[in-house]
Amino acid sequence: MEIATHVYRTAAGYDISVGMVGEGPAVVFLHGSGPGASARSNFAGNIAAFVAAGFRVVLPDLIGYGASAKPVGIDYTLDLFAGTVRDALHRAGIERASLVGNSLGGGIALQIALEDPAWVDRLVLMAPGCVEERETYFAMPGIARMVGDFTSPDFSLEDQRRLVANLVYDPSVITDGLVAERYAVARTQPKDVLARMRTPNLAPRLGEIACPILGFWGADDAFCPASGAHHFLDACRDVRFMTFNRTGHWVQVERTSEFNAYTIGFLHG
């Protein structure tokens, strides 16, 4: 499947790479953080199903990731992530969309929905970030190992393999090709993208979100505590969450067929 890629210069002067494929209502996939992350590597197993279901799949690489700009010497804040991706999507001509966000991408989706609710149709969140204090996340074993390994001056291919394996319950789903793809990106990333990441806790504002929300969490998530689902269930008007056993941080990878089916049904609803 051929994905058309365009680069958009934001008002802040950063280039953001956006892939697009398919026709129909726009569904924007927002990837998470971590060494080597990109939209295509996070959602490779989901794209074709959504295109076949009649959606236009939109795949931005966040600032600091993939083929987008990777500035050094700055704080990587939620405002920076959300602002640059939202600007790029506007320049791409997307007037309204549903947002699918994993981890940091989930936090970005929440920020956009809070800032511009009329632009967001529906939210799909997989272990979303930005609903706990930063210290809670950095105490999680997966994030602690990720930051420690990536900020090491001799970050290696084997470090990359171990970090990607930590994202899932069953490491057999991780291929050599995925590890190599992410390592190639990781070698171009500044350490600041993790060392100087700054994200707020949006949990107190979740009650402001009126659009329908579908959420997923792996019970064995080592990056974002699965108890975070209760923040949404307690505060939001139209929300449902599913928890999968023997599943880690990447529900869309380990439970691909179920994730695709449930999400497509939700978006069509």
C-alpha positions, 0 to 999 in steps of 0.5 A, a space after each residue: 500500500 503506497 502512503 503519500 508523504 508530505 512535509 509541512 512547515 509549521 508557524 514555529 518553523 518546524 517541518 512535520 512529516 505527514 503520511 496519508 492513504 485512503 479516502 473518506 473521513 480522516 482518522 489521525 494516528 498519533 504515535 507514542 514516544 520512545 527511541 525510534 518511534 514513528 507513525 508507520 512503525 507504531 501502526 503498520 498492522 492497522 493502516 490497511 484495515 482502516 483504509 479498507 473500511 473507508 477511512 483516510 488514514 493520516 500518519 504524522 510523525 511527531 516533532 523529534 521523531 520519524 522524518 520530522 524535525 528534531 530540534 536540540 536544546 529545547 524542552 519537548 512539551 505537550 504544547 509543542 507536540 500538540 501545536 506542531 502536529 495540529 498546525 501540520 494537519 491544518 496545513 494538510 487541509 484536514 478540517 475535522 478528524 477522529 484521533 487515535 493516540 497511543 501513549 504520548 499520542 493519547 496525551 496529544 489527542 486529549 490536548 487537541 480535543 481540549 483546545 479545539 473540541 469542534 475539530 475532533 469527532 471521536 477519540 480512540 486512546 491506547 494506554 494514553 499518557 498525560 493523565 498522571 504526574 510526570 513522576 508517576 510515569 518515570 517511575 514505571 519500569 518500562 520508562 525508567 529503562 527506556 530513558 536510562 538506555 537511550 540517554 547512554 552515549 553507547 545506545 546500541 541495536 541490542 538496546 533498541 531490541 530490548 526497549 521495543 520488546 518491553 512494549 509488549 507482553 509477548 516479544 515474539 511479535 517484535 520483528 528484526 525489521 521493526 527493530 532495525 527501522 526504529 534503530 535507524 530513526 533513534 540514531 538521528 534523535 536528540 537525547 532531549 526528546 526524552 530527557 527534556 520531555 515535559 508533560 502535564 497531568 490532564 486528568 483534572 480536565 477530562 470532564 471537559 471532553 464531550 466527544 465519544 471516547 473508546 479506550 484500550 489498555 494492556 493489563 501488563 503495561 510497563 509504561 502507563 499504569 492501567 489504573 489510568 482508565 478509571 480517570 476517564 470512567 469517573 470523569 467523561 460523559 461518553 466513554 468505554 475502556 477495554 482491558 486485555 490480559 497478557 498484553 503490554 503497552 502496544 494493544 494495537 500490535 499485540 491485539 491487532 485484529 481486535 483493536 481494528 474491529 472494535 475501533 472501526 465499529 466505534 468510528 462508524 457508529 
